Amino acid sequence: MRHGRGPEGDGGARLRIAVVAADEGRRRSLATALRALDGADAVAWAESAELLAVLGTRVDVCLCAEPPPPAIAARLRERGCAVAVLPPGGDPVAVVRTAAAGEPTPAPVRPRLAPRQREVLLAYVSGSDLVPTIARRLGLDAETVKTHLRRVRAKYAQAGRPAPTRRDLYVRAVEDGLLAPPSEGAWG
């Protein structure tokens, strides 16, 4: 177990867990599920891993419903926190146990996007232009752009990483390295 802490109730220090999910109900259900883990406590929860990193929250395991941006995950790891991503249908207790044991968690599934789908995705999430404007810029029909976006969303949903909104697609593009994350200097 990491840091001599153990969820097995071995008398050592208790494992501190942060739960990260955008939806409040999801955060609650994950925290409730983690009560079954002896020797561990859900001590923090947030809408995003960025909030935990900014606030300097110190925990042993950060259980995320969605993969955090790589820079944020790295910052949490630098503080000694194992970052675990709950796969679709995954058992939160098993994922936390794996992370606490120092075992790597599987990387999120990245959908295979065709070159044109990637081009449309990046054009769509890189600004706030409307679909007809993006279509003109790319030399496509607006309906073709919409079709590409529907297929991109379907691929992300199939990979267990749904992206129903423009913001969600932007986050997926950053997570998958298709776009650089926003600079940290932009906030301060």
C-alpha positions as CSV (number, residue, x, y, z in Angstrom):
1,M,0.0,0.0,0.0
2,R,1.1,3.6,-0.6
3,H,2.6,5.6,2.2
4,G,2.0,2.7,4.7
5,R,-1.7,3.4,4.6
6,G,-4.0,0.6,4.0
7,P,-7.7,0.1,3.2
8,E,-7.5,-3.3,4.9
9,G,-8.0,-1.9,8.4
10,D,-4.4,-2.9,9.4
11,G,-4.1,-0.3,12.1
12,G,-2.1,2.1,10.0
13,A,-3.1,5.6,9.0
14,R,-6.4,5.7,7.1
15,L,-6.4,6.1,3.4
16,R,-7.7,9.6,2.4
17,I,-9.7,9.7,-0.9
18,A,-10.9,12.6,-3.0
19,V,-13.9,12.0,-5.2
20,V,-14.1,14.0,-8.5
21,A,-17.2,14.1,-10.7
22,A,-18.9,17.0,-12.4
23,D,-22.3,15.8,-11.3
24,E,-23.2,16.2,-7.6
25,G,-25.3,13.0,-7.6
26,R,-22.4,11.0,-9.1
27,R,-20.0,12.4,-6.4
28,R,-22.5,11.3,-3.7
29,S,-22.9,7.8,-5.1
30,L,-19.1,7.3,-5.4
31,A,-18.5,8.6,-1.8
32,T,-21.3,6.2,-0.6
33,A,-19.8,3.3,-2.5
34,L,-16.4,4.0,-0.9
35,R,-17.9,3.5,2.6
36,A,-17.4,-0.2,1.9
37,L,-13.7,0.3,1.9
38,D,-12.3,-0.4,5.4
39,G,-9.6,1.9,6.6
40,A,-10.4,4.6,4.1
41,D,-12.4,7.8,4.1
42,A,-13.7,10.1,1.4
43,V,-12.4,13.4,2.8
44,A,-12.8,15.7,-0.2
45,W,-14.9,16.0,-3.3
46,A,-15.0,18.4,-6.2
47,E,-16.4,19.0,-9.6
48,S,-13.0,18.8,-11.2
49,A,-9.5,17.7,-10.4
50,E,-8.3,21.3,-11.2
51,L,-10.1,22.5,-8.1
52,L,-8.3,20.0,-5.9
53,A,-5.0,21.0,-7.4
54,V,-5.6,24.7,-7.0
55,L,-6.8,24.3,-3.4
56,G,-3.7,22.2,-2.6
57,T,-5.9,19.4,-1.2
58,R,-3.7,16.6,0.2
59,V,-5.2,13.1,-0.3
60,D,-3.8,9.6,-1.0
61,V,-6.1,8.7,-3.9
62,C,-8.1,11.0,-6.2
63,L,-10.9,8.9,-7.8
64,C,-12.1,10.7,-11.0
65,A,-15.2,9.9,-12.9
66,E,-13.5,11.4,-16.0
67,P,-9.8,11.6,-16.8
68,P,-8.3,14.8,-15.6
69,P,-6.1,16.9,-17.8
70,P,-2.5,15.4,-17.9
71,A,-0.9,18.6,-16.3
72,I,-3.4,18.5,-13.4
73,A,-2.9,14.7,-12.9
74,A,0.9,15.3,-12.8
75,R,0.5,18.1,-10.2
76,L,-1.6,15.8,-8.0
77,R,0.9,13.0,-8.4
78,E,3.7,15.4,-7.4
79,R,1.9,15.8,-4.1
80,G,1.9,12.0,-3.5
81,C,-1.7,11.4,-4.7
82,A,-2.5,8.4,-6.9
83,V,-4.9,9.5,-9.6
84,A,-7.4,6.8,-10.5
85,V,-10.0,7.0,-13.3
86,L,-13.2,5.0,-12.9
87,P,-13.9,3.2,-16.1
88,P,-17.5,2.9,-17.3
89,G,-19.3,0.4,-15.1
90,G,-16.2,0.0,-12.9
91,D,-16.1,-0.8,-9.2
92,P,-14.9,2.3,-7.3
93,V,-13.7,0.2,-4.4
94,A,-11.5,-2.0,-6.7
95,V,-10.2,1.1,-8.6
96,V,-9.2,2.8,-5.3
97,R,-7.6,-0.4,-4.0
98,T,-5.5,-0.7,-7.2
99,A,-4.4,2.9,-7.0
100,A,-3.6,2.6,-3.3
101,A,-1.4,-0.4,-4.0
102,G,0.6,1.6,-6.5
103,E,-0.6,-0.4,-9.5
104,P,-1.2,1.6,-12.7
105,T,-4.8,2.2,-13.7
106,P,-5.6,1.6,-17.3
107,A,-5.4,4.7,-19.6
108,P,-8.7,6.1,-20.9
109,V,-9.8,4.7,-24.2
110,R,-9.2,7.2,-27.0
111,P,-11.5,6.8,-29.9
112,R,-10.0,6.5,-33.4
113,L,-11.0,9.7,-35.3
114,A,-10.6,9.9,-39.0
115,P,-8.5,12.9,-40.2
116,R,-11.5,14.9,-41.3
117,Q,-13.3,14.2,-38.0
118,R,-10.3,15.4,-36.1
119,E,-10.2,18.5,-38.3
120,V,-13.9,19.3,-37.8
121,L,-13.6,18.6,-34.0
122,L,-10.7,21.0,-33.6
123,A,-12.4,23.7,-35.7
124,Y,-15.5,23.3,-33.6
125,V,-13.9,23.4,-30.2
126,S,-11.2,26.0,-30.9
127,G,-13.6,28.9,-30.8
128,S,-17.3,29.8,-30.6
129,D,-18.1,30.0,-34.3
130,L,-21.4,28.6,-35.4
131,V,-21.5,25.5,-37.5
132,P,-22.2,27.4,-40.8
133,T,-19.1,29.5,-40.2
134,I,-17.0,26.5,-39.5
135,A,-18.4,24.7,-42.6
136,R,-17.5,27.7,-44.8
137,R,-14.0,27.8,-43.4
138,L,-13.5,24.1,-44.0
139,G,-15.1,24.1,-47.4
140,L,-17.9,21.8,-46.3
141,D,-21.6,21.8,-46.1
142,A,-23.1,22.6,-42.6
143,E,-24.9,19.3,-42.6
144,T,-21.6,17.5,-43.3
145,V,-20.0,19.3,-40.3
146,K,-23.0,18.2,-38.1
147,T,-22.6,14.6,-39.3
148,H,-18.9,14.6,-38.5
149,L,-19.7,16.0,-35.0
150,R,-22.4,13.3,-34.4
151,R,-19.9,10.6,-35.4
152,V,-17.2,12.1,-33.1
153,R,-19.7,12.2,-30.2
154,A,-20.8,8.6,-30.9
155,K,-17.1,7.4,-30.9
156,Y,-16.5,9.2,-27.5
157,A,-19.7,7.7,-26.1
158,Q,-18.7,4.2,-27.3
159,A,-15.3,4.7,-25.6
160,G,-17.1,5.4,-22.3
161,R,-16.3,9.1,-22.4
162,P,-19.4,10.9,-23.5
163,A,-19.2,14.4,-24.9
164,P,-22.7,15.8,-25.5
165,T,-21.7,19.5,-25.4
166,R,-19.1,21.7,-27.1
167,R,-17.4,22.1,-23.8
168,D,-17.2,18.3,-23.3
169,L,-15.7,17.9,-26.8
170,Y,-13.1,20.6,-25.9
171,V,-12.2,18.7,-22.7
172,R,-11.9,15.4,-24.6
173,A,-9.6,17.1,-27.2
174,V,-7.4,18.4,-24.4
175,E,-7.4,15.1,-22.6
176,D,-6.4,13.3,-25.8
177,G,-3.6,15.7,-26.6
178,L,-5.3,17.1,-29.7
179,L,-5.3,20.6,-28.2
180,A,-2.9,22.1,-25.7
181,P,-4.4,22.7,-22.3
182,P,-5.2,26.3,-21.4
183,S,-2.1,28.0,-19.9
184,E,-2.0,28.1,-16.1
185,G,-1.0,31.8,-16.4
186,A,-4.4,32.7,-17.9
187,W,-6.0,32.5,-14.4
188,G,-3.7,34.6,-12.5
